[in-house]
Amino acid sequence: MDIIRASELGEYYYCARAWWLRRVAGREPDGAERRTAGTASHALHGRLVATSQRLLWIGLGLFVGGIGLVIWAS
């Protein structure tokens, strides 16, 4: 018995013919290179967003630490 994944349900809902061509006829749609590049681009973007969030928290910590140092030194 074959397993049907949730992504396949979405593909079938979007275009039953495309699902049939991939699943039954064994044909791959055009644009595989663009999809691979898009996946890599999204992964890079995710890493950049995570790095940005880390740097934001580090900056906030340094800001609060600096304010505390100014108050302590007064």
Residue pairs with C-beta under 8 A, 6 or more apart in sequence:
8 19
8 23
11 18
11 19
11 22
12 19
18 29
21 27
21 29
22 28
22 29
